[in-house]
Structures are given as structure tokens and as C-alpha cells.
Amino acid sequence: MTEIIDYHIADTSDGWGIFREGMQIAVRKDPADAIAFANFFADRETLATRQPVMVSADSCLHRMLGLLRAA
């Protein structure tokens, strides 16, 4: 079974933390910037490995995106 490389975006006290396999690699204040950052690195990683790569988010980011869509 192939292990999936996960880039995860989660609410932290400093903003939106971006984690790769559980290790924090960046923080962004804007949720859209956090999503763009995680997607950029996930896309680059697909070129360097045969492992599947995904971007996931915590429930706080899902709620924030809902609020942004409603605005």
C-alpha cells in the first residue's frame, strides 16, 4: 500500500499553519494564501515522487471558507 503525503492546513494561534506529514513548514495570515502555499508545494512534490499527495484542512478552515463564500 502506498502512503499518501499529506499537506494539512490548520488554525494556529499565529494564523493558518501549513503542515507536511505533521511537521509545520509555514504560517500564513490569510486563509487563501495558506491554501495556495500548500497547493504549490503539493503540486511540486507530485513531480518529485510517485507517492500520491493531498492537501487537507481542519474544520476551522472549512468554516472560514463558508463565511468567505457568503460574503
Secondary structure, 3 states (H helix, E strand, C coil): CCCCEEEEEEEECCEEEEEECCEEEEEECCHHHHHHHHHHHHHHHHHHCCCCEEEEECHHHHHHHHHHHHC
